[in-house]
Amino acid sequence: MLAYPFYLWSRSPGKKGSHFDPNSDLFVESERKDIITSTACWTAMVALLGVLSFVMGPVQLIKLYIVPYWIFVMWLDLVTYLHHHGHEDKLPWYRGKWSYLRGGLTTLDRDYGWINNIHHDIGTHVIHHLFPQIPHYHLVEATEAARPVFGKYYKEPNKSGPLPFHLLGSLIRSMKKDHYVSDTGDVVYYQTDPKLYGPSESDSST
């Protein structure tokens, strides 16, 4: 529920850099002023929420802000997870052999049905990772143009009905199988912790 702000503050375990620090290695020199502006706005918002908790009372603030925020973060986590997990073919993690191109191609496109427009077509996630400067209203056509170039490296998303209930199966299957990657190796795959669900058939093939 609260992991997203901590991720922005210090990223994932083992990774350095903060999204609030204009001097972080995450950003180039031309982006520093934008980070200062963003951090100032975050600080002002936290201060405003503190004031509102005294003016309206903490219960009212929880109902009007914290609960909607938690719903947003849960959906954001779900969407992010599904863009990096849950495909029938296991996606590799690269260490010494990592490259920007390889990293981008190990993400997944997802179809969210009616929710695609609400997401600004972020379901076209592969092209977004490779070319983040493409505006959201061109992601679909950019994906169509790049699909022949991707070839076998592009994993076609399953088509959704009006609501993406089909993704529940992908989520559950991945959470049962994809628990950790080995600490050694340049190209590694998710494995199953047998203490949680028992060994999976795919473990023996990786």
C-alpha positions in Angstrom: 0.0 0.0 0.0 2.8 2.4 0.8 5.6 1.0 -1.3 5.3 3.4 -4.2 6.6 6.5 -2.4 9.4 4.5 -0.9 10.3 3.2 -4.3 10.4 6.7 -5.7 12.6 7.8 -2.7 15.2 5.0 -2.9 14.2 2.7 -5.8 14.3 -1.1 -5.5 16.7 -3.0 -3.2 20.2 -3.1 -4.7 19.6 -0.1 -7.0 20.8 3.5 -6.3 19.2 6.8 -7.1 16.1 8.8 -5.9 13.4 10.3 -8.1 13.4 13.3 -5.8 17.1 14.1 -6.0 18.0 16.4 -9.0 21.6 15.2 -8.7 20.7 11.5 -9.0 22.3 9.5 -11.8 18.8 8.7 -13.0 18.6 12.1 -14.7 20.6 14.0 -17.2 21.7 17.6 -16.7 18.8 19.0 -18.8 16.2 17.3 -16.5 17.5 18.7 -13.2 15.2 21.8 -13.1 12.2 19.5 -13.8 13.2 17.3 -10.8 13.5 20.3 -8.6 10.0 21.5 -9.6 8.6 18.0 -9.2 10.1 17.6 -5.7 8.9 21.0 -4.7 5.3 20.1 -5.8 5.5 16.8 -3.8 6.7 18.7 -0.7 3.9 21.3 -1.1 1.3 18.5 -1.5 2.5 16.7 1.7 2.3 20.0 3.6 -1.2 20.6 2.2 -2.3 17.1 3.3 -0.9 17.8 6.8 -2.9 21.1 7.0 -6.1 19.4 5.7 -5.8 16.7 8.3 -6.1 19.4 11.0 -8.8 21.4 9.2 -11.1 18.4 8.1 -9.9 15.8 10.6 -7.8 12.7 9.8 -10.9 10.4 9.2 -12.2 12.7 6.5 -8.8 12.9 4.9 -8.5 9.2 4.8 -11.9 8.8 3.1 -11.3 11.6 0.5 -7.6 11.1 -0.2 -5.9 8.1 1.3 -8.4 5.5 0.2 -8.5 6.7 -3.5 -4.7 6.9 -3.4 -4.4 3.3 -2.2 -6.8 2.2 -5.0 -4.7 4.0 -7.5 -1.4 2.5 -6.2 -2.8 -1.0 -6.2 -3.9 -0.6 -9.8 -0.6 0.9 -10.7 1.3 -2.0 -9.1 -1.0 -4.5 -10.8 -0.4 -2.9 -14.3 3.3 -2.6 -13.7 3.6 -6.2 -12.6 1.7 -7.5 -15.6 4.0 -5.6 -18.0 7.0 -7.5 -16.6 5.6 -10.9 -15.5 3.1 -13.6 -16.4 3.8 -14.5 -20.0 3.6 -18.2 -21.0 7.2 -17.9 -22.2 9.5 -16.9 -19.3 11.1 -13.5 -19.6 14.9 -13.4 -19.0 16.6 -11.1 -16.5 20.0 -9.8 -17.8 23.0 -8.9 -15.6 26.4 -8.7 -17.3 24.7 -9.1 -20.7 22.1 -6.4 -20.1 21.5 -3.7 -22.7 18.9 -1.0 -23.2 17.4 -2.9 -26.1 17.3 -6.2 -24.3 15.7 -4.6 -21.3 13.0 -3.0 -23.4 12.2 -6.2 -25.2 11.7 -8.1 -22.0 8.5 -6.2 -21.2 5.0 -7.1 -22.3 2.1 -5.4 -24.1 -1.3 -5.9 -22.5 -4.8 -5.3 -23.7 -7.1 -3.7 -21.1 -10.2 -3.4 -23.2 -12.2 -0.3 -22.4 -9.5 0.7 -19.9 -6.9 1.2 -22.7 -8.0 4.8 -23.3 -8.0 5.6 -19.5 -4.4 4.3 -19.4 -3.5 6.5 -22.4 -2.6 3.3 -24.2 0.2 2.4 -21.8 -0.7 -1.2 -22.5 1.5 -0.8 -25.6 4.4 -1.0 -23.1 7.3 -2.4 -25.2 7.4 0.6 -27.6 7.1 2.9 -24.5 10.2 1.3 -22.9 12.3 1.5 -26.1 11.2 5.0 -27.1 9.8 6.8 -24.0 9.7 10.1 -25.9 6.8 8.9 -28.0 3.6 10.6 -26.8 0.8 8.3 -25.6 -1.5 9.2 -28.5 1.0 7.7 -30.9 1.9 4.5 -29.0 -0.6 2.3 -30.8 0.5 3.3 -34.3 4.2 3.2 -33.3 3.7 -0.4 -32.1 2.0 -1.3 -35.3 4.9 0.1 -37.3 7.6 -1.6 -35.1 5.9 -5.0 -34.9 7.5 -6.4 -38.1 10.9 -5.2 -36.9 10.5 -6.9 -33.5 9.8 -10.2 -35.1 10.0 -13.1 -32.7 11.0 -10.8 -29.8 7.5 -9.3 -29.7 4.9 -11.2 -27.6 1.5 -10.5 -29.0 -0.9 -9.6 -26.2 -4.1 -11.6 -25.7 -7.2 -9.6 -26.8 -9.4 -8.4 -24.1 -13.1 -8.2 -23.8 -14.7 -4.9 -22.5 -13.0 -5.5 -19.2 -9.6 -7.3 -18.8 -10.7 -10.3 -16.7 -8.4 -12.5 -18.8 -5.4 -10.9 -17.1 -6.5 -12.5 -13.7 -5.2 -15.8 -15.0 -1.9 -14.4 -16.0 -1.5 -12.7 -12.6 -2.4 -15.8 -10.5 -0.2 -18.1 -12.6 2.8 -15.7 -12.3 2.4 -15.2 -8.6 2.4 -18.9 -8.1 5.5 -19.5 -10.2 7.7 -16.4 -10.4 9.3 -15.8 -7.0 13.0 -15.2 -7.5 15.9 -15.2 -9.9 19.3 -16.8 -9.2 22.0 -14.7 -7.7 24.5 -16.1 -10.3 24.4 -16.0 -14.1 24.3 -13.4 -16.8 20.9 -14.5 -18.2 18.5 -15.8 -15.5 14.8 -16.6 -15.3 12.2 -16.5 -12.6 12.0 -19.7 -10.5 9.5 -21.1 -8.1 10.1 -21.3 -4.3 9.0 -24.9 -3.5 8.3 -23.8 0.0 5.4 -21.7 -1.3 3.7 -23.8 -4.0 6.0 -26.7 -4.7 8.3 -27.1 -7.7 7.0 -26.1 -11.1 7.5 -28.0 -14.3 9.3 -25.0 -15.9 12.0 -24.9 -13.2 13.7 -28.0 -14.6 13.9 -26.3 -18.1 15.6 -23.2 -16.8 
